[in-house]
Amino acid sequence: MVDDEKVALTLFARLLALNGIEAKTAADGASAVDLGKTEKFDIIFLDISLPGISGFELIKSLKVTNPKSRYVMMTGYSADEFETELKDSGVADFLEKPFQISSVLACIDKVCAENK
């Protein structure tokens, strides 16, 4: 997960771990790009608004090192505001904040099912 909110990162990783899913986190775009150079991910969750870079710009960078990853965007705003960008960037799914862990798990199931 890439998000500039430390509490969101910690909570996200802990909730996934409780459900048997390993998660790595990054607090900014640069850290995410560095992590993407050494790790391969099935799904990458990204906040749309990050310091210094948008989630959409970050996807372009991450696709270089993680071309098979599926991307899920997250934001506190409505998906309607980003409809064109979501479609153009090839995002697999979208989550509005705040979200429930059940929504995240359902999203993971959906994205993994589509990838088979």
N, C-alpha and C positions, 0 to 999 in steps of 0.2 A: 504494500500500500504506500502510496506517495501522498502525503498531506502535510501542510505546515502547522497543523494543530497537534501538539504533542499528546494531549489527552486522547484525541481521536485515534492516533497511531497506536498508543498503548492499549486502549480498550479493544480496538479492532484485532490486534495480534493476540491478545489474551482470549477473546471470545472464539476466535478461530482455533486456537490451541486447545481449548476446552472441547471443541468438536473434532479434534484429531487432524486438524489442517495446519501445516507449517506455514508461517507467514514471515516475510522480511519487510522491514519498513524503511522509508527514507523521508526526511523532513523537507527536502527541496529537490529541485530538478537536477542539480549537479550531483547530489548524492545518489539519486535514482539512476542517472546515466552511469556513474561509477559502479554501482551495484549490478547494473545490467551487463557490464563488461565481464563480470566474473561469475554471474549466476544466470541460469535459464529458468523462466517462469511460465507456468501454464496460463495463469491469469494475472494481469496487473491492474490493480485498482488505482485510479488517479483522481485527485481533486482537480476541478477545472481551473480554479484560481490558485496559483502558486506564486511565491515571490520570484520575480525576475523572468518567469516563463509561464506560459499557459499550459494546461494539461494537453491541449491539442498539439502545441509545438513539441512538447515532451514526447508524445507518442511517436512523432517523426524520428526523433533521436533514438528512442528505445527500439524502434523497428529495425534499426541497423544491426543491433546485437541480439535482439529477441524477435526475429521475424515471425516465429510460429506462435508467439504469445497472443492471447486474446486480451482485449482492453475493455475495462469497465470504468466509465466516468462517474464522478460523484460531485454533487454540488448542493448548496442550500437553495438554489434557484430552480425555476421550472425548466423542464427539458425543452419546452416550446421555445424558450429564448435561444437555445443552441441547436435547434433542429438541423439546420444546414451543416454546421460544423460536425455534429455527431454523425450524420450520414456520410459526409465527405472523408472523415478520418477513419472510417471502418470500425467504429466502436461496436463491440459485441452487445453491450447493455449499458444501462444508465440507472443510477440510484440517486434519489433525492435525500438529502440530509434533513433532519436526523432520520436514520433508518434503524430498523429492528434487526437483530442478528438473524431472525427467520428470513428476512428479505435478502440478506447477504447470502445465506446458505441456499435459498431458492435460486438466486442469481448464479451462484457457482454451479449448481446442478444444471441449470438451463444452458449456460455457456459451455460446460463440459459435454453435455448431450449434443449440442450443435457441432462440436468439434470432432465427433466420432464419425 
